[in-house]
């Protein structure tokens, strides 16, 4: 199930034309956490894109959340984001 959710995240984030996109399932770190009780997942996303150039951290995170907001709080409970412009 986690793989399907990771694939869905990857699909949604392709619109940002990432040059790097790593999606890490961190659900096992949150076993017993309130959000994980219903089977929701916790992910970390590392994404690099030219679309982040000149944007603040908050603006970069908003671009990511805009693409996945309907997946939260289920099937994704938490999303840690490391979003930067290409260097």
C-alpha positions in Angstrom: 0.0 0.0 0.0 2.8 2.4 0.8 4.3 1.9 -2.7 1.0 2.9 -4.2 1.0 6.1 -2.1 4.6 6.9 -3.0 3.7 6.4 -6.7 0.7 8.8 -6.3 3.0 11.4 -4.7 5.5 11.0 -7.4 2.8 11.4 -10.1 1.4 14.5 -8.4 4.8 16.2 -8.0 5.8 15.6 -11.7 4.1 18.9 -12.5 6.9 20.7 -10.7 9.3 19.2 -13.3 11.8 18.0 -10.6 15.4 17.3 -11.4 15.5 15.3 -8.2 12.6 13.6 -6.4 13.1 11.3 -3.5 10.2 10.0 -1.5 11.0 8.2 1.7 8.4 6.3 3.7 8.9 7.2 7.4 5.6 5.6 8.6 7.5 3.0 10.7 8.9 5.9 12.8 5.4 6.8 13.8 3.9 3.5 14.8 1.3 4.2 17.5 1.0 7.9 16.5 -2.6 9.1 16.4 -2.5 9.7 12.6 -1.1 6.3 11.8 -3.8 4.4 13.7 -6.2 4.6 10.7 -3.4 3.4 8.3 -2.3 6.8 7.0 1.3 7.2 5.9 4.2 9.5 6.8 6.5 10.5 4.1 9.6 12.7 3.5 10.0 14.4 0.1 13.3 15.7 -1.2 12.6 17.7 -4.3 14.7 20.0 -6.5 13.2 22.1 -9.2 13.8 25.3 -11.2 10.2 26.3 -10.3 11.5 27.0 -6.7 14.0 29.6 -7.9 13.6 32.9 -6.0 10.9 31.5 -3.7 10.9 31.4 0.1 10.8 28.1 1.9 7.1 28.7 2.7 6.3 29.4 -1.0 8.2 26.3 -2.1 6.3 24.2 0.5 3.0 25.7 -0.7 3.7 24.6 -4.2 4.2 21.0 -3.0 1.2 21.0 -0.7 -1.0 22.5 -3.5 -0.4 19.3 -5.5 -1.2 16.8 -2.7 -3.6 18.6 -0.3 -6.5 16.3 -1.2 -4.4 13.3 0.0 -4.2 14.7 3.5 -5.0 13.7 6.2 -5.7 10.4 4.5 -4.1 8.4 3.0 -1.1 10.6 3.9 -1.0 11.9 7.4 2.3 13.8 7.4 4.7 15.1 4.8 8.1 16.4 5.6 9.4 18.6 2.7 12.9 19.5 1.6 12.3 21.7 -1.4 15.1 23.7 -3.1 15.8 25.2 -6.4 18.4 23.6 -8.6 21.9 24.7 -7.9 
